[in-house]
Structures are given as structure tokens and as C-alpha cells.
Amino acid sequence: MTTPNELRLLPWSGPGDKPCYLSTDDPDGYMSRLADGIEAIQLGTASELLEEASEALDNQGTSLDDMRCLVKELTGALRDVYRVATSRGHLRATRDPREPTC
């Protein structure tokens, strides 16, 4: 949820890899729900890749090409998770600390 004059960093980029923002105070609006859903998918993907990376590191037979591919995927997932964390951290910082979080 955003407060008046606050923007939510969305979990996707616009043209030229520029950040996209949403201006709304309605957490149940279509775009807010869409952003929440995409963030959940991005975090789930990052979790799966983390598990895959752990397995690949434990496997002596993992090829260099497989590791390069995995690092590329992890880089994208880390970028997504960083964007989610930035957005959520900003939203948390703009909330009234006396406001319940549950």
C-alpha cells in the first residue's frame, strides 16, 4: 500500500530497463494484486534456483556450461529479489510504525 504521493516500485522494468512505479493507496486494486503475484513468483523462482545451485555445487560432475547457465539465471533472480526487497523496504519505511503489520 502506498500513502499519498508515494510510489510503489513494481517488480518489472519498463523500456530501457527503467523502473516502473504504481501510484495507488488501494492494496486490493488490480495492479497491486498483479504486482504481489509477480513478486511471489519471482521469490519462488529464486528459492528454486538457490536449491538447484546448492545441488550443482555439491555435484563434482556439474559442467562449466551448466554452471554458467545457472549463474546467469541466479543473476536474474537476484535482480528480481533485490527489486522486491527495495520495494517492500520502501513501503515499510513509509508506514506508520504504530500501524499493525498483520
All heavy atoms as an XYZ file, in Angstrom:
780
protein
N       0.842     -1.175      0.000
C       0.000      0.000      0.000
C       0.884      1.235      0.000
O       1.886      1.293      0.679
C      -0.889     -0.007      1.236
C      -1.795      1.190      1.303
S      -3.075      1.029      2.545
C      -2.201      1.617      3.978
N       0.504      2.212     -0.765
C       1.254      3.454     -0.783
C       0.444      4.539     -0.106
O      -0.772      4.496     -0.072
C       1.588      3.886     -2.226
O       0.379      4.014     -2.950
C       2.501      2.903     -2.905
N       1.141      5.473      0.453
C       0.484      6.627      1.035
C       0.403      7.696     -0.040
O       1.070      7.592     -1.071
C       1.281      7.144      2.247
O       2.590      7.481      1.823
C       1.338      6.109      3.351
N      -0.407      8.732      0.150
C      -0.471      9.780     -0.866
C       0.926     10.296     -1.206
O       1.767     10.473     -0.337
C      -1.324     10.860     -0.202
C      -2.174     10.110      0.773
C      -1.301      8.982      1.270
N       1.154     10.495     -2.477
C       2.434     10.985     -3.010
C       3.572      9.963     -2.898
O       4.717     10.316     -3.075
C       2.846     12.299     -2.350
C       1.830     13.380     -2.598
O       1.228     13.448     -3.665
N       1.613     14.212     -1.601
N       3.255      8.717     -2.576
C       4.258      7.660     -2.533
C       4.036      6.734     -3.720
O       2.905      6.472     -4.106
C       4.170      6.866     -1.236
C       4.580      7.647     -0.020
C       6.060      7.992     -0.010
O       6.870      7.208     -0.555
O       6.403      9.032      0.546
N       5.112      6.212     -4.250
C       5.029      5.308     -5.393
C       5.551      3.943     -4.996
O       6.511      3.830     -4.237
C       5.854      5.857     -6.551
C       5.436      7.228     -7.079
C       6.422      7.695     -8.144
C       4.033      7.190     -7.635
N       4.936      2.900     -5.529
C       5.394      1.536     -5.308
C       6.257      1.123     -6.481
O       5.852      1.211     -7.643
C       4.200      0.594     -5.199
C       4.632     -0.861     -5.090
C       3.471     -1.800     -5.044
N       3.946     -3.176     -4.980
C       3.160     -4.213     -4.782
N       1.866     -4.041     -4.616
N       3.665     -5.428     -4.753
N       7.465      0.660     -6.192
C       8.334      0.111     -7.220
C       7.763     -1.232     -7.638
O       7.567     -2.120     -6.806
C       9.760     -0.057     -6.690
C      10.764     -0.693     -7.628
C      10.987      0.179     -8.867
C      12.084     -0.925     -6.895
N       7.464     -1.372     -8.912
C       6.870     -2.603     -9.419
C       7.945     -3.646     -9.728
O       9.099     -3.295     -9.985
C       6.026     -2.303    -10.654
C       4.781     -1.454    -10.367
C       4.109     -1.033    -11.670
C       3.806     -2.200     -9.479
N       7.580     -4.917     -9.721
C       8.564     -5.987     -9.907
C       8.938     -6.255    -11.359
O       9.371     -7.354    -11.698
C       7.882     -7.203     -9.267
C       6.434     -6.955     -9.451
C       6.269     -5.460     -9.340
N       8.778     -5.292    -12.215
C       9.202     -5.419    -13.604
C       9.759     -4.093    -14.061
O       9.551     -3.054    -13.440
C       8.056     -5.878    -14.504
C       6.855     -4.986    -14.471
C       6.676     -3.815    -15.157
C       5.653     -5.179    -13.724
N       5.455     -3.276    -14.884
C       4.797     -4.087    -13.992
C       5.212     -6.167    -12.849
C       3.538     -3.957    -13.437
C       3.960     -6.026    -12.284
C       3.133     -4.944    -12.577
N      10.488     -4.129    -15.167
C      11.096     -2.932    -15.729
C      10.335     -2.484    -16.961
O       9.670     -3.285    -17.620
C      12.546     -3.206    -16.131
O      13.295     -3.572    -15.009
N      10.502     -1.223    -17.275
C       9.909     -0.671    -18.486
C      10.937     -0.630    -19.603
O      12.018     -1.230    -19.500
N      10.627      0.077    -20.680
C      11.569      0.207    -21.791
C      12.909      0.759    -21.304
O      12.967      1.619    -20.427
C      10.879      1.200    -22.729
C       9.425      1.121    -22.380
C       9.378      0.799    -20.910
N      13.967      0.221    -21.848
C      15.304      0.654    -21.466
C      15.677      0.210    -20.059
O      16.553      0.794    -19.434
N      14.998     -0.812    -19.551
C      15.242     -1.355    -18.219
C      15.032     -0.310    -17.120
O      15.638     -0.360    -16.070
C      16.642     -1.970    -18.119
C      16.742     -2.992    -16.997
O      15.723     -3.658    -16.701
O      17.827     -3.113    -16.399
N      14.155      0.655    -17.392
C      13.850      1.693    -16.411
C      12.808      1.167    -15.427
O      11.931      0.391    -15.789
C      13.349      2.948    -17.099
C      14.425      3.592    -17.951
C      13.991      4.924    -18.462
C      15.148      5.487    -19.269
N      14.972      6.847    -19.624
N      12.892      1.605    -14.164
C      11.929      1.131    -13.165
C      10.520      1.615    -13.469
O      10.320      2.673    -14.059
C      12.446      1.723    -11.857
C      13.370      2.810    -12.236
C      13.864      2.519    -13.616
N       9.548      0.815    -13.071
C       8.130      1.165    -13.201
C       7.569      1.364    -11.796
O       7.921      0.628    -10.877
C       7.345      0.046    -13.887
S       7.772     -0.206    -15.594
N       6.685      2.324    -11.668
C       6.096      2.641    -10.369
C       4.584      2.655    -10.470
O       4.019      2.920    -11.522
C       6.583      4.010     -9.887
C       8.051      4.057     -9.620
C       8.949      4.473    -10.607
C       8.566      3.678     -8.387
C      10.304      4.514    -10.363
C       9.928      3.718     -8.145
C      10.790      4.145     -9.129
O      12.142      4.180     -8.889
N       3.946      2.392     -9.328
C       2.494      2.414     -9.227
C       2.108      3.422     -8.157
O       2.659      3.416     -7.062
C       1.975      1.022     -8.835
C       0.473      0.887     -8.575
C      -0.317      1.189     -9.843
C       0.158     -0.495     -8.047
N       1.172      4.278     -8.496
C       0.653      5.251     -7.544
C      -0.774      4.859     -7.197
O      -1.680      5.023     -8.004
C       0.682      6.656     -8.160
O       0.105      7.580     -7.272
N      -0.951      4.293     -6.000
C      -2.278      3.907     -5.533
C      -2.248      3.727     -4.031
O      -1.193      3.442     -3.453
C      -2.777      2.613     -6.198
O      -4.117      2.363     -5.777
C      -1.919      1.428     -5.834
N      -3.376      3.909     -3.404
C      -3.477      3.596     -1.986
C      -4.419      2.406     -1.785
O      -4.868      2.144     -0.691
C      -3.925      4.806     -1.171
C      -5.264      5.348     -1.626
O      -5.824      4.837     -2.617
O      -5.765      6.287     -0.984
N      -4.679      1.668     -2.879
C      -5.583      0.522     -2.837
C      -4.791     -0.779     -2.989
O      -4.446     -1.182     -4.097
C      -6.620      0.634     -3.949
C      -7.624     -0.508     -3.947
O      -7.606     -1.319     -2.997
O      -8.428     -0.587     -4.893
N      -4.496     -1.465     -1.866
C      -3.724     -2.700     -1.952
C      -4.492     -3.833     -2.622
O      -3.916     -4.851     -2.978
C      -3.417     -3.044     -0.492
C      -4.521     -2.403      0.281
C      -4.885     -1.155     -0.490
N      -5.802     -3.666     -2.798
C      -6.609     -4.702     -3.436
C      -6.921     -4.386     -4.895
O      -7.683     -5.108     -5.532
C      -7.914     -4.904     -2.658
C      -7.658     -5.437     -1.260
O      -6.771     -6.302     -1.105
O      -8.323     -4.979     -0.320
N      -6.331     -3.316     -5.411
C      -6.545     -2.959     -6.806
C      -5.879     -3.964     -7.738
O      -4.984     -4.725     -7.341
N      -6.309     -3.967     -8.982
C      -5.801     -4.927     -9.966
C      -4.277     -4.883    -10.078
O      -3.607     -5.922    -10.012
C      -6.443     -4.675    -11.337
C      -5.853     -5.549    -12.413
C      -6.223     -6.889    -12.510
C      -4.903     -5.059    -13.306
C      -5.659     -7.711    -13.471
C      -4.343     -5.868    -14.276
C      -4.719     -7.196    -14.360
O      -4.158     -8.004    -15.297
N      -3.701     -3.703    -10.232
C      -2.252     -3.600    -10.431
C      -1.490     -3.992     -9.165
O      -0.428     -4.607     -9.255
C      -1.865     -2.186    -10.878
C      -2.313     -1.852    -12.288
S      -1.645     -2.966    -13.546
C       0.088     -2.574    -13.479
N      -2.017     -3.655     -7.990
C      -1.365     -4.052     -6.740
C      -1.359     -5.570     -6.600
O      -0.335     -6.179     -6.244
C      -2.074     -3.430     -5.536
O      -1.906     -2.041     -5.522
N      -2.486     -6.197     -6.897
C      -2.570     -7.662     -6.819
C      -1.675     -8.319     -7.858
O      -1.020     -9.338     -7.583
C      -4.009     -8.124     -6.981
C      -4.897     -7.802     -5.790
C      -6.266     -8.450     -5.935
N      -6.642     -8.533     -7.334
C      -7.665     -7.902     -7.896
N      -8.457     -7.180     -7.195
N      -7.917     -8.010     -9.175
N      -1.628     -7.737     -9.061
C      -0.754     -8.264    -10.116
C       0.709     -8.193     -9.666
O       1.461     -9.173     -9.795
C      -0.950     -7.484    -11.414
C      -0.068     -7.891    -12.588
C      -0.360     -9.320    -13.029
C      -0.260     -6.927    -13.756
N       1.102     -7.058     -9.121
C       2.480     -6.902     -8.645
C       2.775     -7.886     -7.517
O       3.845     -8.506     -7.491
C       2.715     -5.464     -8.189
N       1.842     -8.053     -6.581
C       2.030     -9.013     -5.492
C       2.212    -10.424     -6.032
O       3.077    -11.179     -5.567
C       0.831     -8.993     -4.537
C       0.734     -7.719     -3.713
O       1.733     -6.973     -3.619
O      -0.359     -7.473     -3.163
N       1.403    -10.792     -7.027
C       1.506    -12.126     -7.624
C       2.827    -12.341     -8.326
O       3.454    -13.413     -8.192
N       3.280    -11.351     -9.056
C       4.560    -11.480     -9.768
C       5.707    -11.543     -8.774
O       6.647    -12.331     -8.941
C       4.733    -10.343    -10.784
C       3.740    -10.559    -11.932
C       6.164    -10.261    -11.303
C       3.693     -9.454    -12.956
N       5.641    -10.742     -7.707
C       6.675    -10.814     -6.674
C       6.729    -12.214     -6.064
O       7.812    -12.762     -5.844
C       6.419     -9.786     -5.576
C       6.743     -8.374     -5.984
C       6.455     -7.364     -4.886
O       5.870     -7.738     -3.844
O       6.814     -6.190     -5.083
N       5.576    -12.810     -5.801
C       5.536    -14.158     -5.228
C       6.186    -15.169     -6.178
O       6.949    -16.042     -5.742
C       4.098    -14.563     -4.908
N       5.911    -15.041     -7.462
C       6.527    -15.935     -8.454
C       8.035    -15.729     -8.485
O       8.810    -16.697     -8.498
C       5.908    -15.700     -9.855
C       4.461    -16.191     -9.874
C       6.746    -16.378    -10.940
C       3.677    -15.753    -11.098
N       8.475    -14.474     -8.474
C       9.911    -14.186     -8.511
C      10.620    -14.759     -7.281
O      11.705    -15.335     -7.406
C      10.150    -12.677     -8.607
C       9.758    -12.102     -9.946
C       9.794    -10.589     -9.972
O       9.545     -9.922     -8.978
N      10.098    -10.035    -11.146
N      10.022    -14.601     -6.121
C      10.639    -15.135     -4.901
C      10.657    -16.663     -4.916
O      11.636    -17.284     -4.482
C       9.907    -14.614     -3.666
C      10.030    -13.102     -3.434
C       9.124    -12.667     -2.293
C      11.471    -12.703     -3.171
N       9.606    -17.275     -5.444
C       9.573    -18.729     -5.566
C      10.633    -19.241     -6.526
O      11.308    -20.245     -6.249
N      10.800    -18.551     -7.642
C      11.829    -18.921     -8.615
C      13.216    -18.815     -7.994
O      14.062    -19.699     -8.178
C      11.735    -18.030     -9.871
O      10.458    -18.229    -10.478
C      12.838    -18.340    -10.863
N      13.453    -17.744     -7.246
C      14.751    -17.569     -6.588
C      15.017    -18.707     -5.606
O      16.141    -19.220     -5.532
C      14.803    -16.219     -5.876
N      14.003    -19.116     -4.879
C      14.147    -20.215     -3.925
C      14.506    -21.517     -4.638
O      15.393    -22.260     -4.197
C      12.849    -20.385     -3.129
O      12.942    -21.459     -2.245
N      13.835    -21.788     -5.741
C      14.120    -22.996     -6.522
C      15.540    -22.963     -7.086
O      16.246    -23.979     -7.074
C      13.109    -23.133     -7.652
C      11.707    -23.466     -7.177
C      10.663    -23.380     -8.282
O      11.049    -23.229     -9.470
O       9.469    -23.452     -7.956
N      15.964    -21.797     -7.588
C      17.312    -21.677     -8.142
C      18.373    -21.829     -7.061
O      19.446    -22.394     -7.311
C      17.482    -20.336     -8.866
C      16.838    -20.248    -10.240
C      16.841    -18.814    -10.747
C      17.562    -21.162    -11.229
N      18.085    -21.337     -5.872
C      19.026    -21.493     -4.768
C      19.231    -22.965     -4.447
O      20.366    -23.425     -4.251
C      18.512    -20.737     -3.544
C      19.400    -20.742     -2.312
C      20.781    -20.181     -2.620
C      18.737    -19.957     -1.198
N      18.156    -23.717     -4.438
C      18.264    -25.156     -4.192
C      19.041    -25.842     -5.320
O      19.906    -26.692     -5.072
C      16.870    -25.765     -4.070
C      16.876    -27.213     -3.656
C      15.481    -27.750     -3.420
O      14.649    -27.032     -2.849
O      15.249    -28.908     -3.806
N      18.738    -25.456     -6.550
C      19.447    -26.024     -7.703
C      20.935    -25.704     -7.642
O      21.784    -26.547     -7.946
C      18.840    -25.464     -8.994
C      19.360    -26.097    -10.249
C      18.694    -25.533    -11.506
O      17.517    -25.144    -11.450
O      19.375    -25.498    -12.548
N      21.274    -24.480     -7.232
C      22.683    -24.082     -7.132
C      23.404    -24.896     -6.061
O      24.553    -25.323     -6.270
C      22.786    -22.596     -6.831
N      22.736    -25.117     -4.939
C      23.350    -25.926     -3.876
C      23.651    -27.332     -4.367
O      24.722    -27.884     -4.104
C      22.422    -25.988     -2.663
O      22.308    -24.725     -2.069
N      22.710    -27.907     -5.099
C      22.908    -29.254     -5.645
C      24.043    -29.263     -6.671
O      24.869    -30.185     -6.682
C      21.614    -29.764     -6.275
C      20.524    -30.052     -5.265
C      19.183    -30.366     -5.904
O      19.106    -30.473     -7.149
O      18.204    -30.495     -5.145
N      24.086    -28.234     -7.521
C      25.127    -28.175     -8.548
C      26.511    -28.034     -7.920
O      27.484    -28.625     -8.399
C      24.858    -27.015     -9.506
N      26.605    -27.268     -6.848
C      27.894    -27.099     -6.184
C      28.350    -28.382     -5.502
O      29.552    -28.646     -5.410
C      27.813    -25.960     -5.161
C      27.733    -24.562     -5.754
C      27.428    -23.538     -4.671
C      29.012    -24.210     -6.494
N      27.398    -29.165     -5.020
C      27.740    -30.439     -4.375
C      28.092    -31.526     -5.384
O      28.730    -32.518     -5.031
C      26.576    -30.922     -3.502
C      26.391    -30.084     -2.257
O      27.341    -29.372     -1.865
O      25.288    -30.129     -1.678
N      27.692    -31.350     -6.635
C      27.907    -32.348     -7.674
C      29.217    -32.050     -8.410
O      29.309    -31.073     -9.150
C      26.732    -32.334     -8.652
C      26.861    -33.354     -9.749
O      27.858    -34.070     -9.857
N      25.845    -33.420    -10.596
N      30.204    -32.899     -8.224
C      31.508    -32.732     -8.881
C      31.405    -32.815    -10.404
O      32.255    -32.303    -11.110
C      32.488    -33.805     -8.373
C      32.826    -33.691     -6.909
C      33.736    -32.513     -6.619
O      34.404    -31.992     -7.492
N      33.748    -32.090     -5.365
N      30.339    -33.433    -10.900
C      30.197    -33.630    -12.338
C      29.492    -32.489    -13.059
O      29.273    -32.569    -14.273
N      29.136    -31.428    -12.351
C      28.454    -30.309    -12.998
C      29.412    -29.638    -13.969
O      30.527    -29.253    -13.607
C      27.958    -29.285    -11.954
O      27.114    -29.946    -11.018
C      27.194    -28.168    -12.618
N      28.969    -29.508    -15.214
C      29.842    -28.929    -16.238
C      29.941    -27.414    -16.087
O      29.087    -26.762    -15.493
C      29.313    -29.270    -17.634
O      28.149    -28.519    -17.915
N      30.984    -26.866    -16.676
C      31.189    -25.420    -16.662
C      30.037    -24.709    -17.383
O      29.565    -23.660    -16.925
C      32.534    -25.081    -17.311
C      32.982    -23.628    -17.250
C      33.013    -23.115    -15.818
C      34.339    -23.471    -17.903
N      29.575    -25.279    -18.490
C      28.455    -24.684    -19.218
C      27.185    -24.661    -18.368
O      26.437    -23.677    -18.371
C      28.188    -25.430    -20.526
C      29.219    -25.118    -21.600
O      29.913    -24.082    -21.484
O      29.321    -25.915    -22.553
N      26.942    -25.751    -17.629
C      25.779    -25.795    -16.743
C      25.896    -24.744    -15.635
O      24.915    -24.088    -15.282
C      25.614    -27.182    -16.122
C      25.112    -28.214    -17.119
O      24.590    -27.820    -18.184
O      25.248    -29.424    -16.820
N      27.104    -24.591    -15.096
C      27.320    -23.595    -14.048
C      27.132    -22.176    -14.595
O      26.539    -21.335    -13.930
C      28.713    -23.748    -13.432
C      28.861    -24.996    -12.587
S      27.700    -25.073    -11.205
C      28.515    -24.038    -10.039
N      27.605    -21.920    -15.799
C      27.424    -20.593    -16.410
C      25.941    -20.287    -16.597
O      25.491    -19.175    -16.313
C      28.144    -20.517    -17.758
C      29.614    -20.318    -17.654
C      30.218    -20.027    -19.030
N      31.635    -19.843    -18.921
C      32.548    -20.593    -19.510
N      32.164    -21.594    -20.284
N      33.816    -20.362    -19.339
N      25.195    -21.252    -17.068
C      23.757    -21.084    -17.263
C      23.074    -20.806    -15.919
O      22.236    -19.912    -15.809
C      23.175    -22.329    -17.923
S      21.411    -22.223    -18.248
N      23.463    -21.568    -14.908
C      22.891    -21.389    -13.581
C      23.233    -20.009    -13.014
O      22.375    -19.337    -12.439
C      23.393    -22.494    -12.650
C      22.849    -22.504    -11.234
C      21.317    -22.568    -11.220
C      23.441    -23.668    -10.458
N      24.458    -19.567    -13.195
C      24.857    -18.240    -12.710
C      24.059    -17.150    -13.416
O      23.630    -16.181    -12.785
C      26.380    -18.018    -12.884
C      26.756    -16.558    -12.676
C      27.162    -18.909    -11.935
N      23.815    -17.324    -14.699
C      23.006    -16.346    -15.438
C      21.587    -16.288    -14.865
O      21.035    -15.206    -14.648
C      22.980    -16.700    -16.926
C      22.268    -15.693    -17.776
C      22.362    -16.037    -19.245
C      21.638    -14.989    -20.065
N      21.715    -15.258    -21.488
N      20.998    -17.451    -14.610
C      19.651    -17.499    -14.041
C      19.631    -16.926    -12.622
O      18.704    -16.203    -12.250
C      19.129    -18.935    -14.044
C      18.832    -19.460    -15.436
C      18.419    -20.920    -15.431
O      18.257    -21.506    -14.338
O      18.257    -21.477    -16.521
N      20.659    -17.235    -11.833
C      20.740    -16.707    -10.475
C      20.893    -15.186    -10.477
O      20.336    -14.501     -9.614
C      21.914    -17.339     -9.725
C      21.700    -18.753     -9.216
C      23.023    -19.368     -8.766
C      20.698    -18.757     -8.073
N      21.633    -14.661    -11.432
C      21.811    -13.214    -11.538
C      20.466    -12.534    -11.789
O      20.145    -11.524    -11.154
C      22.806    -12.871    -12.667
O      24.060    -13.495    -12.371
C      23.001    -11.379    -12.806
N      19.680    -13.091    -12.680
C      18.353    -12.535    -12.941
C      17.452    -12.632    -11.721
O      16.732    -11.688    -11.382
N      17.505    -13.770    -11.034
C      16.679    -13.957     -9.833
C      17.113    -13.007     -8.726
O      16.272    -12.430     -8.024
C      16.761    -15.406     -9.357
N      18.410    -12.813     -8.579
C      18.907    -11.891     -7.557
C      18.458    -10.461     -7.869
O      18.067     -9.716     -6.973
C      20.428    -11.976     -7.466
C      21.097    -11.096     -6.416
C      20.554    -11.390     -5.023
C      22.609    -11.280     -6.459
N      18.478    -10.095     -9.126
C      18.000     -8.768     -9.540
C      16.527     -8.599     -9.162
O      16.128     -7.565     -8.618
C      18.198     -8.586    -11.043
C      17.874     -7.200    -11.548
C      18.163     -7.047    -13.049
N      19.576     -7.260    -13.346
C      20.079     -8.295    -14.034
N      19.278     -9.223    -14.513
N      21.363     -8.407    -14.249
N      15.724     -9.630     -9.419
C      14.304     -9.575     -9.080
C      14.087     -9.478     -7.573
O      13.280     -8.678     -7.096
C      13.568    -10.819     -9.608
C      13.482    -10.863    -11.125
O      13.655     -9.814    -11.782
O      13.242    -11.971    -11.652
N      14.804    -10.301     -6.811
C      14.657    -10.304     -5.354
C      15.105     -8.965     -4.773
O      14.481     -8.433     -3.859
C      15.428    -11.487     -4.727
C      15.531    -11.355     -3.215
C      14.759    -12.799     -5.101
N      16.158     -8.402     -5.323
C      16.634     -7.094     -4.863
C      15.567     -6.024     -5.107
O      15.310     -5.182     -4.255
C      17.942     -6.735     -5.572
C      18.491     -5.401     -5.140
C      19.110     -5.249     -3.899
C      18.375     -4.281     -5.956
C      19.609     -4.033     -3.493
C      18.865     -3.049     -5.556
C      19.482     -2.932     -4.324
O      19.961     -1.718     -3.926
N      14.914     -6.089     -6.255
C      13.853     -5.129     -6.571
C      12.679     -5.299     -5.595
O      12.136     -4.325     -5.097
C      13.366     -5.294     -8.004
C      12.316     -4.271     -8.417
C      11.804     -4.514     -9.822
N      12.837     -4.575    -10.816
C      13.256     -3.536    -11.531
N      12.709     -2.366    -11.365
N      14.199     -3.674    -12.425
N      12.310     -6.544     -5.305
C      11.223     -6.803     -4.348
C      11.616     -6.269     -2.967
O      10.822     -5.595     -2.302
C      10.884     -8.310     -4.283
C       9.931     -8.605     -3.133
C      10.289     -8.788     -5.610
N      12.829     -6.562     -2.535
C      13.281     -6.103     -1.217
C      13.319     -4.583     -1.147
O      12.918     -3.992     -0.134
C      14.660     -6.689     -0.907
N      13.773     -3.952     -2.207
C      13.804     -2.493     -2.250
C      12.399     -1.932     -2.147
O      12.132     -1.017     -1.367
C      14.476     -2.002     -3.548
O      15.823     -2.495     -3.577
C      14.477     -0.496     -3.638
N      11.480     -2.498     -2.920
C      10.102     -2.032     -2.912
C       9.471     -2.231     -1.542
O       8.872     -1.313     -0.977
C       9.286     -2.777     -3.969
O       7.929     -2.397     -3.903
N       9.615     -3.408     -0.983
C       8.998     -3.703      0.317
C       9.651     -2.903      1.435
O       8.976     -2.466      2.362
C       9.055     -5.190      0.608
C       8.142     -5.967     -0.315
C       8.111     -7.415      0.008
N       7.248     -8.124     -0.921
C       6.979     -9.399     -0.824
N       7.495    -10.121      0.147
N       6.184     -9.977     -1.705
N      10.959     -2.710      1.347
C      11.633     -1.893      2.355
C      11.158     -0.459      2.313
O      10.941      0.176      3.339
N      10.966      0.051      1.110
C      10.470      1.422      0.963
C       9.053      1.526      1.500
O       8.710      2.481      2.193
C      10.515      1.861     -0.499
C       9.968      3.228     -0.718
N      10.636      4.357     -0.309
C       8.812      3.648     -1.267
C       9.904      5.422     -0.598
N       8.800      5.018     -1.193
N       8.223      0.542      1.195
C       6.846      0.571      1.676
C       6.813      0.483      3.200
O       6.043      1.172      3.850
C       6.039     -0.579      1.071
C       5.767     -0.484     -0.422
C       5.037     -1.739     -0.894
C       4.962      0.749     -0.752
N       7.662     -0.346      3.765
C       7.701     -0.487      5.223
C       8.149      0.827      5.863
O       7.618      1.240      6.884
C       8.644     -1.621      5.616
C       8.702     -1.874      7.104
C       9.578     -3.076      7.392
N       9.012     -4.283      6.837
C       8.291     -5.138      7.534
N       8.031     -4.908      8.789
N       7.815     -6.223      6.975
N       9.120      1.492      5.236
C       9.633      2.745      5.792
C       8.590      3.854      5.745
O       8.647      4.788      6.550
C      10.884      3.170      5.026
N       7.629      3.771      4.825
C       6.633      4.830      4.713
C       5.423      4.588      5.590
O       4.584      5.469      5.735
C       6.155      4.998      3.253
O       5.547      3.778      2.818
C       7.288      5.395      2.345
N       5.313      3.418      6.205
C       4.176      3.103      7.065
C       4.362      3.718      8.439
O       5.480      3.861      8.926
C       4.016      1.593      7.216
C       3.503      0.944      5.979
C       3.034     -0.472      6.294
N       2.570     -1.087      5.079
C       3.090     -2.185      4.563
N       4.060     -2.798      5.165
N       2.609     -2.684      3.452
N       3.258      3.994      9.069
C       3.258      4.466     10.443
C       3.695      3.304     11.334
O       3.089      2.225     11.287
C       1.840      4.939     10.821
C       1.762      5.532     12.205
O       2.618      5.215     13.056
O       0.825      6.326     12.431
N       4.751      3.450     12.159
C       5.233      2.329     12.969
C       4.198      1.846     13.976
O       4.311      0.729     14.474
C       6.470      2.900     13.679
C       6.389      4.357     13.528
C       5.513      4.658     12.333
N       3.196      2.629     14.260
C       2.155      2.213     15.190
C       1.080      1.390     14.503
O       0.229      0.791     15.147
C       1.518      3.442     15.847
C       2.521      4.230     16.686
C       1.957      5.557     17.033
N       1.841      6.291     15.771
C       1.577      7.576     15.688
N       1.368      8.279     16.757
N       1.494      8.180     14.525
N       1.131      1.366     13.160
C       0.139      0.623     12.384
C       0.453     -0.875     12.454
O       1.595     -1.284     12.261
C       0.217      1.098     10.925
C      -0.827      0.518     10.019
C      -0.683      1.080      8.608
O      -0.683      2.303      8.439
O      -0.573      0.261      7.682
N      -0.546     -1.720     12.757
C      -0.279     -3.157     12.810
C       0.159     -3.704     11.451
O      -0.299     -3.239     10.419
C      -1.620     -3.765     13.225
C      -2.610     -2.669     13.276
C      -1.911     -1.363     13.014
N       1.046     -4.684     11.467
C       1.547     -5.265     10.222
C       0.833     -6.549      9.843
O       1.097     -7.104      8.804
C       3.062     -5.531     10.316
O       3.294     -6.392     11.411
C       3.828     -4.238     10.461
N      -0.008     -7.075     10.688
C      -0.698     -8.337     10.403
C      -2.052     -8.119      9.785
O      -2.746     -7.223      9.994
C      -0.857     -9.150     11.669
S       0.705     -9.616     12.396
